[in-house]
Amino acid sequence: MDAIGLRRQELEAARRALVQRRGFRFAFLAAGFVALVSALYGGLMRIGWVLPWPPADLVSAHGALMTGGFFGALIGLERAVALGRLWPYLGPFSVALGTLAIWAGAPEMGLAFYACGGLVLAAASAFVWYRQRETFTAVIALGAAFWALGMFVWWLGGDRADAVVALMLFLVLTIVGERLELTRVLPPRPRAKPLFRACVVLVLAGAALVPFWQDPGLRLLGLGFLSLAAWLATYDIARRTVRQSGLVRYAALCLLSGYGWLAVGGAILLAAPEPFGGLYYDAGLHAIFLGFVFAMVFAHAPIIFPAVARLPVPFRPHFYVHLALLHLSLLVRLAGDLADNPDLRMAGGLGNAAAIVLFILATAGSVISARMAARA
């Protein structure tokens, strides 16, 4: 073997060793959770809680930190681990730089880094679709492209509604694409995939209308979310696994309850007098971003976290506490929105943050107890 070939082998071995290192992955995971806690802090101040003012403007960066800093980091890291290559890690690396820039008082730079992270995830997802040309890989790749689009629109000062819709589609399409993948283990149902495609087309048509004809576009988008919630409730494997026990039942209950919140968010967009006006905006967005998306996070964390961080997360019955608190507090928050009651809205928002913090603590506690048991 010549010197160049030997050098390439050495570089490839070094690359593999790097991407397999737990600390390498954990650094990006930690950056995502810093963004999550920062987003919660800014969100509480946004709805009226008086908290010690941090060195950064976390209020205006609340949405960017949550969608880009947290979800972008987690989904980008998951995709990079699945591909086993070094270049997809540029996505979570860019996201970590974006969170650092926001904390340094440069939110525009943070948005630019988040947009770059979205481009890397879109490229990684397109690579997966190229290797496996299925409906679910195409939908997941579309979701990643919407993350990049939403962050670029936000960074360049475009209409905030356009950016929010794009970021909403990033998370919704990513989740439903992954759920479609899991239906392949079920007996074939000929109508399932055509109906799924019709639902996605409805969602995309609504999103395409929003920049030009906002109100009808949002209502069509709401109808698309309602149809996706109905499809998931009908065809998702969670309908069967909810009859089992332990982690499988817990995950299924998370999923099914999340589909209910997707339907609520879709109904608000479809039927509210002003879908993106006043408190309907808060109600519709948080039904989807909190109720639907975080229910999915709660369901998948004990399964995905071990694959990403190589740390087991054994199921504990007290996981139901943060799930119940999320749903109850979100009901209180939406009641406050629809009744224009700021006290209820603030109480619900505090409960939302508490549910997510409890989720973090419960997950960390499960990891620590499992490691202690293994050592013993």
C-alpha positions as a Markdown table, in Angstrom:
| # | Residue | x | y | z |
|---|---|---|---|---|
| 1 | Met | 0.0 | 0.0 | 0.0 |
| 2 | Asp | 1.4 | 3.5 | -0.9 |
| 3 | Ala | 1.8 | 6.3 | 1.6 |
| 4 | Ile | -1.4 | 8.1 | 0.3 |
| 5 | Gly | -3.5 | 5.0 | 0.8 |
| 6 | Leu | -2.1 | 4.5 | 4.3 |
| 7 | Arg | -2.8 | 8.1 | 5.2 |
| 8 | Arg | -6.4 | 7.8 | 4.0 |
| 9 | Gln | -6.8 | 4.7 | 6.2 |
| 10 | Glu | -5.4 | 6.5 | 9.2 |
| 11 | Leu | -7.7 | 9.5 | 8.6 |
| 12 | Glu | -10.8 | 7.2 | 8.2 |
| 13 | Ala | -9.9 | 5.4 | 11.4 |
| 14 | Ala | -9.5 | 8.7 | 13.2 |
| 15 | Arg | -12.9 | 9.9 | 11.9 |
| 16 | Arg | -14.6 | 6.8 | 13.0 |
| 17 | Ala | -13.1 | 7.0 | 16.4 |
| 18 | Leu | -14.2 | 10.6 | 16.8 |
| 19 | Val | -17.8 | 10.2 | 15.8 |
| 20 | Gln | -18.1 | 7.1 | 18.1 |
| 21 | Arg | -16.8 | 9.1 | 21.1 |
| 22 | Arg | -19.5 | 9.6 | 23.7 |
| 23 | Gly | -18.1 | 13.0 | 24.7 |
| 24 | Phe | -18.1 | 14.3 | 21.1 |
| 25 | Arg | -21.8 | 13.6 | 20.8 |
| 26 | Phe | -22.6 | 14.7 | 24.4 |
| 27 | Ala | -21.2 | 18.2 | 23.7 |
| 28 | Phe | -23.8 | 18.8 | 21.0 |
| 29 | Leu | -26.5 | 17.3 | 23.2 |
| 30 | Ala | -25.5 | 19.6 | 26.0 |
| 31 | Ala | -25.7 | 22.6 | 23.7 |
| 32 | Gly | -29.2 | 21.6 | 22.8 |
| 33 | Phe | -30.3 | 21.4 | 26.4 |
| 34 | Val | -28.7 | 24.8 | 27.1 |
| 35 | Ala | -30.9 | 26.2 | 24.3 |
| 36 | Leu | -33.9 | 24.5 | 25.7 |
| 37 | Val | -33.5 | 25.9 | 29.2 |
| 38 | Ser | -32.8 | 29.4 | 27.7 |
| 39 | Ala | -36.0 | 29.1 | 25.5 |
| 40 | Leu | -38.0 | 28.2 | 28.6 |
| 41 | Tyr | -36.6 | 31.1 | 30.5 |
| 42 | Gly | -37.4 | 33.5 | 27.7 |
| 43 | Gly | -40.8 | 32.0 | 27.2 |
| 44 | Leu | -41.8 | 32.6 | 30.9 |
| 45 | Met | -40.7 | 36.2 | 30.6 |
| 46 | Arg | -42.6 | 36.5 | 27.4 |
| 47 | Ile | -46.0 | 35.6 | 29.0 |
| 48 | Gly | -45.5 | 38.0 | 32.0 |
| 49 | Trp | -43.3 | 36.3 | 34.6 |
| 50 | Val | -40.8 | 38.7 | 36.2 |
| 51 | Leu | -37.4 | 36.9 | 36.3 |
| 52 | Pro | -33.9 | 38.2 | 36.7 |
| 53 | Trp | -32.9 | 39.6 | 33.4 |
| 54 | Pro | -30.2 | 37.5 | 31.7 |
| 55 | Pro | -27.3 | 38.9 | 29.7 |
| 56 | Ala | -29.0 | 38.0 | 26.4 |
| 57 | Asp | -32.4 | 38.9 | 25.0 |
| 58 | Leu | -34.0 | 35.5 | 25.5 |
| 59 | Val | -37.5 | 36.9 | 25.1 |
| 60 | Ser | -37.3 | 37.7 | 21.3 |
| 61 | Ala | -35.0 | 34.7 | 20.8 |
| 62 | His | -37.5 | 32.2 | 22.5 |
| 63 | Gly | -38.8 | 30.7 | 19.3 |
| 64 | Ala | -35.4 | 30.5 | 17.6 |
| 65 | Leu | -33.8 | 28.8 | 20.6 |
| 66 | Met | -36.6 | 26.3 | 20.9 |
| 67 | Thr | -36.9 | 25.3 | 17.2 |
| 68 | Gly | -33.3 | 25.8 | 16.1 |
| 69 | Gly | -31.2 | 25.6 | 19.2 |
| 70 | Phe | -32.9 | 22.6 | 20.8 |
| 71 | Phe | -34.9 | 20.6 | 18.2 |
| 72 | Gly | -32.4 | 21.5 | 15.5 |
| 73 | Ala | -29.5 | 20.2 | 17.6 |
| 74 | Leu | -31.3 | 17.0 | 18.6 |
| 75 | Ile | -32.6 | 16.1 | 15.1 |
| 76 | Gly | -29.3 | 17.1 | 13.5 |
| 77 | Leu | -27.3 | 15.0 | 16.0 |
| 78 | Glu | -29.7 | 12.0 | 15.5 |
| 79 | Arg | -29.3 | 12.2 | 11.7 |
| 80 | Ala | -25.5 | 12.5 | 12.0 |
| 81 | Val | -25.3 | 9.5 | 14.3 |
| 82 | Ala | -27.5 | 7.4 | 11.9 |
| 83 | Leu | -25.3 | 8.3 | 8.9 |
| 84 | Gly | -22.0 | 7.6 | 10.8 |
| 85 | Arg | -20.2 | 10.2 | 8.8 |
| 86 | Leu | -18.3 | 13.3 | 10.0 |
| 87 | Trp | -19.8 | 16.0 | 7.8 |
| 88 | Pro | -23.4 | 15.9 | 9.1 |
| 89 | Tyr | -22.0 | 16.9 | 12.5 |
| 90 | Leu | -21.5 | 20.3 | 11.0 |
| 91 | Gly | -25.2 | 20.8 | 11.5 |
| 92 | Pro | -25.3 | 20.5 | 15.3 |
| 93 | Phe | -21.9 | 22.3 | 15.4 |
| 94 | Ser | -23.4 | 25.3 | 13.6 |
| 95 | Val | -26.5 | 25.1 | 15.9 |
| 96 | Ala | -24.2 | 25.2 | 19.0 |
| 97 | Leu | -22.5 | 28.3 | 17.5 |
| 98 | Gly | -25.9 | 29.9 | 17.0 |
| 99 | Thr | -26.9 | 29.4 | 20.6 |
| 100 | Leu | -23.5 | 30.8 | 21.7 |
| 101 | Ala | -24.1 | 33.9 | 19.4 |
| 102 | Ile | -27.5 | 34.5 | 20.9 |
| 103 | Trp | -26.1 | 34.4 | 24.4 |
| 104 | Ala | -23.3 | 36.8 | 23.3 |
| 105 | Gly | -25.9 | 39.3 | 22.2 |
| 106 | Ala | -25.8 | 38.7 | 18.5 |
| 107 | Pro | -29.2 | 37.2 | 17.7 |
| 108 | Glu | -28.9 | 37.9 | 13.9 |
| 109 | Met | -25.7 | 35.9 | 13.8 |
| 110 | Gly | -27.4 | 33.2 | 15.8 |
| 111 | Leu | -30.2 | 32.9 | 13.3 |
| 112 | Ala | -27.6 | 32.7 | 10.5 |
| 113 | Phe | -25.9 | 29.8 | 12.2 |
| 114 | Tyr | -29.2 | 28.1 | 12.8 |
| 115 | Ala | -30.0 | 28.5 | 9.1 |
| 116 | Cys | -26.7 | 26.9 | 8.2 |
| 117 | Gly | -27.4 | 24.1 | 10.5 |
| 118 | Gly | -30.7 | 23.6 | 8.7 |
| 119 | Leu | -28.9 | 23.4 | 5.3 |
| 120 | Val | -26.6 | 20.7 | 6.6 |
| 121 | Leu | -29.6 | 18.7 | 8.0 |
| 122 | Ala | -31.4 | 19.2 | 4.6 |
| 123 | Ala | -28.3 | 17.9 | 2.8 |
| 124 | Ala | -28.0 | 14.9 | 5.1 |
| 125 | Ser | -31.8 | 14.1 | 4.8 |
| 126 | Ala | -31.6 | 14.4 | 1.0 |
| 127 | Phe | -28.6 | 12.0 | 1.1 |
| 128 | Val | -30.8 | 9.5 | 3.0 |
| 129 | Trp | -33.6 | 10.0 | 0.5 |
| 130 | Tyr | -31.2 | 9.4 | -2.4 |
| 131 | Arg | -30.1 | 6.1 | -0.9 |
| 132 | Gln | -33.7 | 5.1 | 0.1 |
| 133 | Arg | -36.3 | 6.6 | -2.1 |
| 134 | Glu | -39.4 | 6.2 | 0.0 |
| 135 | Thr | -42.3 | 8.5 | 0.9 |
| 136 | Phe | -41.1 | 8.8 | 4.5 |
| 137 | Thr | -37.5 | 9.8 | 3.6 |
| 138 | Ala | -38.9 | 12.4 | 1.2 |
| 139 | Val | -41.2 | 13.9 | 3.8 |
| 140 | Ile | -38.4 | 14.0 | 6.4 |
| 141 | Ala | -36.1 | 15.7 | 3.8 |
| 142 | Leu | -38.8 | 18.3 | 3.1 |
| 143 | Gly | -39.1 | 19.0 | 6.9 |
| 144 | Ala | -35.4 | 19.7 | 7.1 |
| 145 | Ala | -35.6 | 22.0 | 4.1 |
| 146 | Phe | -38.4 | 24.0 | 5.9 |
| 147 | Trp | -36.1 | 24.5 | 8.9 |
| 148 | Ala | -33.4 | 26.1 | 6.7 |
| 149 | Leu | -36.1 | 28.2 | 4.9 |
| 150 | Gly | -37.7 | 29.4 | 8.1 |
| 151 | Met | -34.5 | 30.4 | 9.7 |
| 152 | Phe | -33.3 | 32.3 | 6.5 |
| 153 | Val | -36.7 | 34.1 | 6.3 |
| 154 | Trp | -36.4 | 35.1 | 10.0 |
| 155 | Trp | -32.7 | 36.1 | 9.7 |
| 156 | Leu | -33.3 | 38.2 | 6.6 |
| 157 | Gly | -36.2 | 40.1 | 8.2 |
| 158 | Gly | -39.1 | 38.5 | 6.3 |
| 159 | Asp | -42.6 | 38.1 | 7.5 |
| 160 | Arg | -42.5 | 36.4 | 10.9 |
| 161 | Ala | -45.7 | 34.4 | 10.0 |
| 162 | Asp | -43.9 | 32.8 | 7.0 |
| 163 | Ala | -41.0 | 31.9 | 9.2 |
| 164 | Val | -43.2 | 30.4 | 11.9 |
| 165 | Val | -45.2 | 28.3 | 9.4 |
| 166 | Ala | -41.9 | 27.0 | 7.9 |
| 167 | Leu | -40.5 | 26.0 | 11.4 |
| 168 | Met | -43.8 | 24.4 | 12.3 |
| 169 | Leu | -43.6 | 22.3 | 9.1 |
| 170 | Phe | -40.0 | 21.4 | 10.0 |
| 171 | Leu | -41.1 | 19.6 | 13.1 |
| 172 | Val | -44.5 | 18.3 | 12.0 |
| 173 | Leu | -43.2 | 16.7 | 8.7 |
| 174 | Thr | -40.1 | 15.3 | 10.5 |
| 175 | Ile | -42.3 | 13.6 | 13.1 |
| 176 | Val | -45.0 | 12.3 | 10.7 |
| 177 | Gly | -42.3 | 11.0 | 8.3 |
| 178 | Glu | -40.7 | 9.0 | 11.1 |
| 179 | Arg | -44.1 | 7.7 | 12.2 |
| 180 | Leu | -44.9 | 6.6 | 8.6 |
| 181 | Glu | -41.6 | 4.7 | 8.5 |
| 182 | Leu | -42.8 | 2.6 | 11.5 |
| 183 | Thr | -46.0 | 1.6 | 9.9 |
| 184 | Arg | -44.0 | -0.7 | 7.6 |
| 185 | Val | -43.9 | -3.3 | 10.3 |
| 186 | Leu | -47.7 | -3.5 | 10.2 |
| 187 | Pro | -49.8 | -5.6 | 7.8 |
| 188 | Pro | -50.1 | -3.8 | 4.5 |
| 189 | Arg | -53.0 | -1.4 | 4.3 |
| 190 | Pro | -53.4 | -0.2 | 0.7 |
| 191 | Arg | -55.1 | 3.1 | 1.4 |
| 192 | Ala | -52.7 | 4.2 | 4.1 |
| 193 | Lys | -49.9 | 5.6 | 2.0 |
| 194 | Pro | -52.1 | 7.4 | -0.6 |
| 195 | Leu | -54.1 | 9.0 | 2.2 |
| 196 | Phe | -50.9 | 10.1 | 3.9 |
| 197 | Arg | -49.6 | 11.7 | 0.7 |
| 198 | Ala | -52.9 | 13.5 | 0.3 |
| 199 | Cys | -52.6 | 14.9 | 3.8 |
| 200 | Val | -49.1 | 16.1 | 3.2 |
| 201 | Val | -50.1 | 17.8 | -0.1 |
| 202 | Leu | -52.9 | 19.6 | 1.8 |
| 203 | Val | -50.4 | 20.8 | 4.4 |
| 204 | Leu | -47.9 | 22.0 | 1.7 |
| 205 | Ala | -50.7 | 23.7 | -0.2 |
| 206 | Gly | -51.7 | 25.7 | 2.9 |
| 207 | Ala | -48.0 | 26.6 | 3.6 |
| 208 | Ala | -47.5 | 27.7 | 0.0 |
| 209 | Leu | -50.6 | 30.1 | 0.2 |
| 210 | Val | -49.5 | 31.8 | 3.5 |
| 211 | Pro | -47.0 | 34.3 | 2.0 |
| 212 | Phe | -49.5 | 35.5 | -0.6 |
| 213 | Trp | -52.9 | 35.0 | 1.0 |
| 214 | Gln | -52.3 | 34.5 | 4.7 |
| 215 | Asp | -55.7 | 33.9 | 6.2 |
| 216 | Pro | -56.9 | 31.2 | 3.7 |
| 217 | Gly | -53.5 | 29.7 | 3.7 |
| 218 | Leu | -53.5 | 29.2 | 7.5 |
| 219 | Arg | -57.0 | 27.7 | 7.4 |
| 220 | Leu | -55.9 | 25.2 | 4.7 |
| 221 | Leu | -52.8 | 24.5 | 6.8 |
| 222 | Gly | -55.1 | 23.8 | 9.8 |
| 223 | Leu | -57.2 | 21.5 | 7.7 |
| 224 | Gly | -54.0 | 19.7 | 6.7 |
| 225 | Phe | -52.9 | 19.3 | 10.3 |
| 226 | Leu | -56.4 | 17.9 | 11.3 |
| 227 | Ser | -56.2 | 15.4 | 8.4 |
| 228 | Leu | -52.7 | 14.3 | 9.5 |
| 229 | Ala | -53.9 | 13.9 | 13.1 |
| 230 | Ala | -56.7 | 11.7 | 11.9 |
| 231 | Trp | -54.3 | 9.7 | 9.7 |
| 232 | Leu | -52.0 | 9.1 | 12.7 |
| 233 | Ala | -54.8 | 8.2 | 15.0 |
| 234 | Thr | -56.0 | 5.7 | 12.4 |
| 235 | Tyr | -52.9 | 4.1 | 11.1 |
| 236 | Asp | -50.1 | 4.6 | 13.6 |
| 237 | Ile | -48.7 | 1.6 | 15.4 |
| 238 | Ala | -49.3 | 3.3 | 18.7 |
| 239 | Arg | -53.0 | 2.1 | 18.4 |
| 240 | Arg | -51.8 | -1.4 | 19.0 |
| 241 | Thr | -48.8 | -0.9 | 21.3 |
| 242 | Val | -51.0 | 1.1 | 23.8 |
| 243 | Arg | -52.4 | -2.3 | 24.9 |
| 244 | Gln | -49.0 | -3.4 | 26.1 |
| 245 | Ser | -47.1 | -2.4 | 29.3 |
| 246 | Gly | -44.1 | -0.5 | 30.6 |
| 247 | Leu | -42.1 | 1.7 | 28.2 |
| 248 | Val | -44.1 | 0.6 | 25.1 |
| 249 | Arg | -47.4 | 1.6 | 26.7 |
| 250 | Tyr | -46.0 | 4.9 | 28.0 |
| 251 | Ala | -44.6 | 5.8 | 24.5 |
| 252 | Ala | -47.9 | 4.9 | 22.9 |
| 253 | Leu | -49.9 | 7.1 | 25.3 |
| 254 | Cys | -47.5 | 10.0 | 24.6 |
| 255 | Leu | -48.0 | 9.6 | 20.9 |
| 256 | Leu | -51.7 | 9.3 | 20.9 |
| 257 | Ser | -52.1 | 12.3 | 23.2 |
| 258 | Gly | -49.8 | 14.3 | 21.0 |
| 259 | Tyr | -51.9 | 13.5 | 18.0 |
| 260 | Gly | -54.8 | 15.0 | 19.9 |
| 261 | Trp | -52.9 | 18.3 | 20.4 |
| 262 | Leu | -52.0 | 18.3 | 16.7 |
| 263 | Ala | -55.8 | 18.2 | 16.0 |
| 264 | Val | -56.4 | 21.0 | 18.5 |
| 265 | Gly | -53.8 | 23.2 | 16.8 |
| 266 | Gly | -55.2 | 22.4 | 13.4 |
| 267 | Ala | -58.7 | 23.2 | 14.6 |
| 268 | Ile | -57.6 | 26.6 | 16.0 |
| 269 | Leu | -55.9 | 27.5 | 12.7 |
| 270 | Leu | -59.0 | 26.4 | 10.8 |
| 271 | Ala | -61.7 | 28.0 | 12.8 |
| 272 | Ala | -60.3 | 30.9 | 14.9 |
| 273 | Pro | -61.5 | 34.4 | 13.8 |
| 274 | Glu | -57.8 | 35.4 | 13.5 |
| 275 | Pro | -55.6 | 32.3 | 13.3 |
| 276 | Phe | -52.4 | 34.3 | 13.8 |
| 277 | Gly | -54.0 | 37.2 | 15.7 |
| 278 | Gly | -54.0 | 38.0 | 19.4 |
| 279 | Leu | -54.2 | 35.1 | 21.8 |
| 280 | Tyr | -55.3 | 32.6 | 19.2 |
| 281 | Tyr | -51.7 | 32.8 | 18.0 |
| 282 | Asp | -50.4 | 31.6 | 21.3 |
| 283 | Ala | -53.0 | 28.9 | 21.6 |
| 284 | Gly | -52.5 | 27.4 | 18.2 |
| 285 | Leu | -48.7 | 27.5 | 18.2 |
| 286 | His | -48.3 | 26.0 | 21.6 |
| 287 | Ala | -50.9 | 23.3 | 21.0 |
| 288 | Ile | -48.6 | 22.1 | 18.2 |
| 289 | Phe | -45.1 | 23.1 | 19.5 |
| 290 | Leu | -45.7 | 22.0 | 23.1 |
| 291 | Gly | -48.6 | 19.5 | 23.1 |
| 292 | Phe | -47.8 | 17.7 | 19.9 |
| 293 | Val | -44.0 | 18.1 | 19.6 |
| 294 | Phe | -43.0 | 17.6 | 23.2 |
| 295 | Ala | -45.3 | 14.6 | 23.6 |
| 296 | Met | -43.2 | 13.1 | 20.8 |
| 297 | Val | -40.0 | 14.0 | 22.6 |
| 298 | Phe | -41.3 | 12.4 | 25.8 |
| 299 | Ala | -42.2 | 9.2 | 23.8 |
| 300 | His | -38.9 | 8.9 | 21.9 |
| 301 | Ala | -36.3 | 10.1 | 24.5 |
| 302 | Pro | -35.9 | 6.7 | 26.2 |
| 303 | Ile | -35.4 | 5.1 | 22.8 |
| 304 | Ile | -33.3 | 7.6 | 20.9 |
| 305 | Phe | -31.1 | 8.9 | 23.8 |
| 306 | Pro | -29.4 | 5.6 | 24.2 |
| 307 | Ala | -28.6 | 5.4 | 20.5 |
| 308 | Val | -27.3 | 9.0 | 20.4 |
| 309 | Ala | -25.4 | 9.2 | 23.7 |
| 310 | Arg | -24.9 | 5.5 | 24.3 |
| 311 | Leu | -26.5 | 5.8 | 27.8 |
| 312 | Pro | -29.5 | 3.6 | 28.7 |
| 313 | Val | -32.7 | 5.4 | 29.9 |
| 314 | Pro | -34.7 | 2.6 | 31.7 |
| 315 | Phe | -38.4 | 3.4 | 31.9 |
| 316 | Arg | -39.7 | 4.5 | 35.3 |
| 317 | Pro | -43.4 | 4.8 | 36.2 |
| 318 | His | -42.9 | 8.4 | 37.4 |
| 319 | Phe | -42.4 | 9.3 | 33.7 |
| 320 | Tyr | -46.2 | 9.7 | 33.6 |
| 321 | Val | -45.9 | 12.7 | 36.0 |
| 322 | His | -44.2 | 15.0 | 33.5 |
| 323 | Leu | -46.5 | 13.8 | 30.7 |
| 324 | Ala | -49.7 | 14.5 | 32.8 |
| 325 | Leu | -48.3 | 17.9 | 33.9 |
| 326 | Leu | -47.6 | 18.9 | 30.3 |
| 327 | His | -51.1 | 18.1 | 29.2 |
| 328 | Leu | -52.9 | 19.6 | 32.2 |
| 329 | Ser | -50.8 | 22.8 | 32.2 |
| 330 | Leu | -51.4 | 23.2 | 28.4 |
| 331 | Leu | -55.1 | 22.9 | 29.0 |
| 332 | Val | -54.8 | 25.7 | 31.6 |
| 333 | Arg | -52.8 | 27.8 | 29.2 |
| 334 | Leu | -55.2 | 27.5 | 26.3 |
| 335 | Ala | -58.1 | 28.2 | 28.6 |
| 336 | Gly | -56.3 | 31.4 | 29.6 |
| 337 | Asp | -55.7 | 32.3 | 26.0 |
| 338 | Leu | -59.3 | 31.7 | 24.9 |
| 339 | Ala | -60.8 | 33.4 | 27.9 |
| 340 | Asp | -58.2 | 36.3 | 27.8 |
| 341 | Asn | -57.2 | 35.5 | 31.4 |
| 342 | Pro | -53.5 | 36.4 | 31.9 |
| 343 | Asp | -53.4 | 34.7 | 35.3 |
| 344 | Leu | -54.5 | 31.4 | 33.8 |
| 345 | Arg | -52.1 | 31.8 | 30.9 |
| 346 | Met | -49.1 | 32.6 | 33.2 |
| 347 | Ala | -50.0 | 29.6 | 35.4 |
| 348 | Gly | -50.3 | 27.3 | 32.4 |
| 349 | Gly | -47.0 | 28.6 | 31.0 |
| 350 | Leu | -45.2 | 27.9 | 34.3 |
| 351 | Gly | -46.7 | 24.4 | 34.3 |
| 352 | Asn | -45.4 | 23.9 | 30.8 |
| 353 | Ala | -41.9 | 24.8 | 31.8 |
| 354 | Ala | -42.1 | 22.7 | 35.0 |
| 355 | Ala | -43.2 | 19.6 | 32.9 |
| 356 | Ile | -40.2 | 20.0 | 30.6 |
| 357 | Val | -37.8 | 20.5 | 33.5 |
| 358 | Leu | -39.2 | 17.4 | 35.2 |
| 359 | Phe | -38.7 | 15.5 | 32.0 |
| 360 | Ile | -35.0 | 16.5 | 31.9 |
| 361 | Leu | -34.6 | 15.6 | 35.6 |
| 362 | Ala | -36.4 | 12.3 | 35.2 |
| 363 | Thr | -34.4 | 11.3 | 32.2 |
| 364 | Ala | -31.1 | 12.3 | 33.9 |
| 365 | Gly | -32.2 | 10.4 | 37.1 |
| 366 | Ser | -32.9 | 7.3 | 35.1 |
| 367 | Val | -29.5 | 7.4 | 33.3 |
| 368 | Ile | -27.7 | 7.9 | 36.6 |
| 369 | Ser | -29.5 | 5.2 | 38.5 |
| 370 | Ala | -28.9 | 2.7 | 35.6 |
| 371 | Arg | -25.2 | 3.5 | 35.6 |
| 372 | Met | -25.0 | 3.1 | 39.3 |
| 373 | Ala | -26.8 | -0.2 | 39.1 |
| 374 | Ala | -24.4 | -1.4 | 36.3 |
| 375 | Arg | -21.4 | -0.5 | 38.4 |
| 376 | Ala | -22.8 | -2.2 | 41.5 |
